[in-house]
């Protein structure tokens, strides 16, 4: 997928067309399709350039929109992750929050056809069928605030029919930070962790839990145990333990 040079890509999307489409869908109680959403959030040249990605991804996306159980190999997971990140950046552009997406994240998607390593992409199943979007820029604390300070981040949770898309990205990621999706609510598609994965997850997301999925931060710092010494039966084992430092969004 070769994209033209476009200084506004991901930064300044024409939001009026999407707003009109959403208002029309609401007033007529019709549904805004995934393909229509993608088409209306980009200018003409950029929409043409990413059409190939959409065309390859939509045959995988549309069965999930209908709630059909599927399994995906590593290449398909990578493709769906790229589609998810692209859709999230379009959402942030429409919401005028795209400045929170680092250029390196957009460049990775354009040049490598995959999300940046500091991006999480997960897909869940929505209980019922709806269209909803939550998007925002965040300031998160990573580790000791006195040494690391706050880190810029962005998050998107979008519902297309039965499909829930969650994208979360951070500007910088210290060594030792791991990725963990909401257990049982989302299937992790990026970073790709399995040769083959299945969808949907164990639990479905509802209107009441969608905000929780949006706010949940999939990056965390595991416990670090050190200086453990066995002193014999009945004796305590002293250990120094570093606290788990999660990422907490400020909304």
Secondary structure, DSSP 8 states (H G I E B T S, - for coil): ------TTTTTS--HHHHHHHHHHHHHTT----HHHHHHHTS-HHHHHHTHHHHHHHHHHHHHHHTT--EEEEHHHHHHHHHHHHHHHHHHHHHTT-GGGS-HHHHHHHHHHSS--TTEEEEEEEEEEEEEEEEEEEEEEE-S-HHHH-EEEEEEEEEEEEEEEEEEEEES---TTEEE---TTT-EEEES---SEEEES-SS-B-TTTHHHHHH---EEE--EEE------TTS----EEE---B-B---
